[in-house]
Structure formats: C-alpha cells, structure tokens
Amino acid sequence: MDDEPRELPAALAALHEAADRAGFTMSCEARTGALLAALAAARPGGRLLELGTGVGEGTAWLLEGMDEKASLVTVELDGALQAVARGQFAEDGRVSFVTADGGAWLTDYRGPLFDLVFADTWPGKFTHLDRALALVAPGGCYLIDDLLPQAGWPDGHQRAVDALLAELAARPDFRSVRLDWASGLLLAVRR
C-alpha cells in the first residue's frame, strides 16, 4: 500500500523550499502531516496546540484539517524560522503565533485546554511533559514524532526516547499507541 499523502496543503512547497534555504531539516514529515490534518478535522471547532512551529510545515497540515471555527496556537523559540510561517499564514485568523521558549510558555500558560497537542520539539516531549499532558482536554489527543533513530541524534538520545515511551505507557490517564511509521509516532488520548 502506498501511504504517501495525495492531498497536500497549498503552502507546503513554498515552506519546504524555505526550510531548505534556512538549512532547517526538522520539518514535519508528510505522512505525519496527513495524520495531523485528519486529527484536526476530527475536532470541529477544536483548540489545537503545536509546540515547535519551525517554518510552518506542521502548521500547514493542521490548518488544512481545521474547520473555520477551530483555532491553533503554535509556539517556536526561533523567531527567524517562525517568521516564515507567520508570513505564509498572516491572513489566516485561526492561527496565533507565539515566539517563546516552549518550556517557559508551557509553565506560564493558564488558558483553556486543547483538543490536540502536537509536541514537535523538546519542550512538551523530553522536557515539560507533565505540563503538556495537563493541557490535553478529556478525550483530546497528544501526538509526538521523531521517535525512530535518525541521523544527527545526539549521543544517548535513544535512552531519552526509551524513557519517554516507558513513561507515557505507564500513565493511567492516557491510552497510547506507538506507530512504527513515518518518523516514529506516539498518539495518546486522555481518558
């Protein structure tokens, strides 16, 4: 079975080119993006959170799946990278961009819970995990990627991945499934 997405966000090609020009290699993989769009579509009027905007490829997928009443908050430390996404989606009132350290943002955030949290950076995944999970609404989803070995992983990173997977599997407040697919995913649903 060919599992490559057939429907791509219109902005994806321009964002991919911008990522190449910036030397940014950690953009959302297309199959992960297609899953994000499907999860966003499953939440009409939903509140979504993306930790790690990058240049906005994951943002494009999320917006592709969202309806007009849904909203997305996307957080990125690197303002230059996020500026690409801001420029691409400046006219889309469904998305709010936050340029900040993801861990600090998670610590300080006091707003409503989210129907989908996509942690595509260290904060919310390898750091501040409890805080990210606390922001998932009942019945909401938490998705992480980049769990399969990749070139450029720092020494000892596999141990961090293994510890993260074990910690998530042991949580009674979430039901999770590991997906040996795309860059390696884990989807957890809050009970």
C-alpha positions in Angstrom: 0.0 0.0 0.0 1.2 3.5 -0.9 0.7 5.6 2.2 2.1 8.9 0.8 -0.5 11.7 1.2 -2.4 12.6 -2.0 -3.8 15.9 -0.8 -1.1 18.4 0.2 -1.6 21.9 1.7 -1.1 24.6 -0.9 1.6 26.3 1.1 3.7 23.1 1.6 6.0 23.5 -1.4 7.0 27.1 -0.5 7.5 26.2 3.1 9.7 23.2 2.1 11.8 25.5 -0.1 12.1 28.0 2.8 13.2 25.2 5.1 15.9 24.1 2.6 17.2 27.7 2.3 17.3 28.0 6.1 19.1 24.7 6.5 16.2 23.5 8.7 15.9 19.8 8.5 13.3 19.0 11.2 10.1 19.9 9.4 7.0 17.7 9.8 7.2 14.6 7.6 4.3 14.4 5.0 2.7 11.2 6.5 2.8 12.8 10.0 1.3 15.9 8.4 -1.5 13.9 6.9 -2.3 12.4 10.3 -2.3 15.9 11.8 -4.8 17.1 9.2 -7.0 14.1 9.9 -6.8 14.6 13.7 -7.6 18.3 13.3 -10.6 17.5 11.0 -11.9 15.2 13.7 -12.2 18.2 16.1 -14.7 20.7 14.6 -14.3 24.0 16.4 -11.3 22.4 18.2 -8.5 24.1 20.1 -5.1 22.9 18.9 -1.5 23.5 20.2 1.7 23.0 18.2 4.9 23.1 20.1 7.7 23.7 17.6 6.5 25.8 14.6 9.7 25.6 12.6 9.0 27.2 9.2 5.3 26.1 9.4 5.0 22.8 7.6 3.2 21.1 10.5 1.2 24.3 10.9 0.1 24.0 7.2 -1.1 20.4 7.8 -3.0 21.4 10.9 -4.7 24.3 9.2 -5.5 22.1 6.2 -7.6 19.8 8.5 -9.2 22.5 10.7 -12.6 23.9 10.1 -13.3 27.7 10.2 -14.2 27.7 13.9 -11.1 25.8 15.1 -8.1 27.6 16.5 -4.4 26.9 16.6 -1.7 28.2 18.9 1.8 27.5 17.6 5.0 28.1 19.7 8.5 28.4 18.5 11.8 29.6 20.1 13.5 30.6 16.8 11.8 33.8 15.6 13.5 33.8 12.2 12.1 30.3 11.4 8.7 31.2 12.7 8.7 34.4 10.6 8.4 32.2 7.5 5.2 30.6 8.9 3.9 34.0 10.0 4.4 35.4 6.5 2.7 32.4 4.9 -0.3 32.4 7.2 -0.7 36.1 8.1 -4.2 36.2 6.7 -5.5 33.1 8.5 -7.2 34.3 11.7 -7.4 30.7 13.0 -3.7 30.7 14.0 -1.9 32.5 16.7 1.9 32.6 16.7 3.9 32.7 19.9 7.7 33.3 19.7 8.9 32.0 23.1 10.8 29.2 24.8 8.3 26.3 24.7 9.1 25.2 28.2 8.6 28.7 29.6 5.3 29.0 27.6 4.1 25.7 29.0 4.9 26.7 32.5 3.2 30.1 32.2 0.1 29.2 30.1 -3.1 29.4 32.1 -5.8 29.3 29.3 -8.3 26.7 28.2 -7.3 23.1 27.5 -6.5 21.8 24.0 -8.2 19.1 21.9 -4.9 18.3 20.2 -1.4 18.9 21.4 1.4 18.2 18.8 4.8 18.3 20.5 7.3 18.6 17.7 10.2 19.9 19.8 11.9 19.1 23.1 9.6 21.1 25.4 6.4 19.1 25.8 8.1 15.9 24.9 11.5 15.5 26.6 11.1 18.4 29.0 7.8 19.8 30.5 6.0 16.6 29.6 3.6 16.7 32.6 2.7 20.3 31.8 2.0 19.5 28.1 -0.1 16.5 29.1 -2.0 18.6 31.6 -3.1 20.8 28.8 -4.9 18.0 26.9 -8.7 18.1 27.3 -10.6 14.9 28.2 -10.9 12.9 25.0 -8.2 15.0 23.4 -5.0 13.8 21.7 -1.3 14.2 22.3 0.9 13.4 19.4 4.7 13.2 19.2 7.0 12.3 16.3 10.7 11.7 15.6 10.9 8.5 17.8 12.7 6.3 15.3 16.5 6.6 15.1 17.6 9.5 12.9 20.9 10.9 11.6 22.1 13.7 13.8 20.6 12.3 17.1 22.8 13.4 20.0 24.7 10.7 21.9 22.4 9.0 24.3 19.2 10.2 22.7 17.8 6.7 22.3 17.8 6.3 26.1 15.8 9.5 26.3 13.3 8.2 23.7 13.0 4.9 25.5 12.4 6.6 28.9 9.8 8.9 27.3 7.9 5.9 25.8 8.0 4.0 29.0 6.7 7.0 31.0 3.9 7.5 28.6 2.9 3.8 28.6 2.7 3.9 32.4 0.3 6.8 32.6 -3.2 5.7 33.6 -4.7 8.9 32.5 -3.8 8.4 28.8 -4.4 5.5 26.4 -1.5 5.4 23.9 -0.4 3.7 20.8 3.0 3.6 19.2 3.3 3.8 15.5 6.4 2.4 13.7 5.6 4.6 10.8 6.7 8.0 9.3 9.4 9.3 11.7 8.1 7.1 14.6 4.9 8.4 16.3 3.1 8.0 19.6 -0.6 9.0 19.8 -2.1 9.3 23.3 -5.7 10.0 24.2 -6.7 11.5 27.5 -9.1 9.2 29.4 
